[in-house]
Amino acid sequence: MDTSSEVKTQKEYIEKVKKINKDISLKYHILTMGCQLNENDSEKLCGMLEDMGYQKVRRGRKS
């Protein structure tokens, strides 16, 4: 699978999940350990999760 079709597939999946989670309050927290590449991957995941309707929370927060 080439990169453009993979990105298209990921965007379609994100839209499906967003519709499923429409009326649900979802939260996430990502703990990143390691190198700058891990930081980059975490930022990508944050963007994807937020596109799906998840809200970022701080570590240790109870909700």
URVENHU-V407586 format. One record per backbone hydrogen bond with DSSP energy under -0.5 kcal/mol. CO is the residue of the C=O (numbers start at 1). NH is the residue of the N-H. Records with the same first field share a line. If there is no record, write none. Layout:
CO=NH  NH
This chain:
2=6
3=7
4=8
5=9
6=10
7=11
8=12
9=13
10=14
11=15
12=16
13=17
14=18
15=19
16=20
17=21
19=22
21=24
24=26
26=55
28=57
30=32
31=33
35=39
36=40
37=41
38=42
39=43
40=44
41=45
42=46
43=47
44=48
45=49
46=50
47=51
48=52
49=54
50=53
53=26
55=28
58=61
61=63
